[in-house]
Amino acid sequence: MMKKEIERPYIYFVNKEVKSVSLIPITPALVLYGCADGSICIDDIHSKARIIELTHTKNAIVHTQVLTDANGFLAVIQDRMGVISSVKIKVSEGKVKADCVGSFNTEVWTFTRMAVWSDGAAENALVAMPSLGPEINLYSLEGKVKQTYVAKKSKKSEPIIATALLFLGTHLISSYEDGTIAVWSLAENKTEATLTLSKDIGNIITLEGSVQPNLYKICIGAYSTSITVLHYTLDNKSLFQVATIPNTCCEEKPGIGCIRSVSYTHLRAHETSLHLVCRLLLEKKKKKKK
């Protein structure tokens, strides 16, 4: 039996290193993306044309999220130095206009992506960002700290830092370096449930989820070969693990993590700025020993 070739009409090259993508839900659909050079672009998916390109910052954009309200759209932008910006997007008679309406500096350089909560009015949005300790701050779009949340206190000399954040309904889901997942109620300002996952799952880097009647479904992505699914029930405030889905694409045993030797050329080809600093320090240390 011949395999039917899958049509992919919306794949095209943007000639930029894209770091984050968000969909602007209108017809025809628009896509907003942040780039490594600090620019913000808006493209028309159907015509594959770039409509707007803003020179936003010199720092790489690490996360974007688009909110919808009665006046149009508001894009919340996070760069790698912890600066949060708001970009107002108006679509009228086929024309798109985008303007930066404000920004503030959290003064936290972190790889953890922000989480944005909104009650339907973009001006009331809250931005969750971790500190360099166990605290998570909730900012208004003006940069004022509205609430501070501590779900996991460190028992060691070094603080435990949040690695991923997610808003579901009126709750903030957070993960930590030791594999702990916490559910915090915004309304009651307290932790309702925590769960510490197995070390085999690895370092959690992303949280996704959905809201259903009396239930949150939480999907966890980590530096490992598996995806973990959790359920949180709102009536009895119970958080529990439902399933772990192994990644069968990996040659190694599922659930352990892909660890394999690679060539020095391969390592240099995938080197990030953080890895570069580490490598230079190691090379300097080797020279001193010689």
Secondary structure, DSSP 8 states (H G I E B T S, - for coil): --------TT----SS-EEEEEEE-SSS-EEEEEETTSEEEEEETTTTEEEEEEE--SS-EEEEEEEEETTEEEEEEEETTSEEEEEEEEEETTEEEEEEEEEEE-----SS--EEE-SS-GGG-EEEEE-SSSEEEEEETTS-EEEEEE----SSSS---EEEEEEETTEEEEEETTSEEEEEETTTTEEEEEEE--GGG--EEEEEEEEETTEEEEEEEESSSEEEEEEEETTTTEEEEEEEEE-TTSSS-TTT-------HHHHHHT--HHHHHHHHHHHHHHHHH-
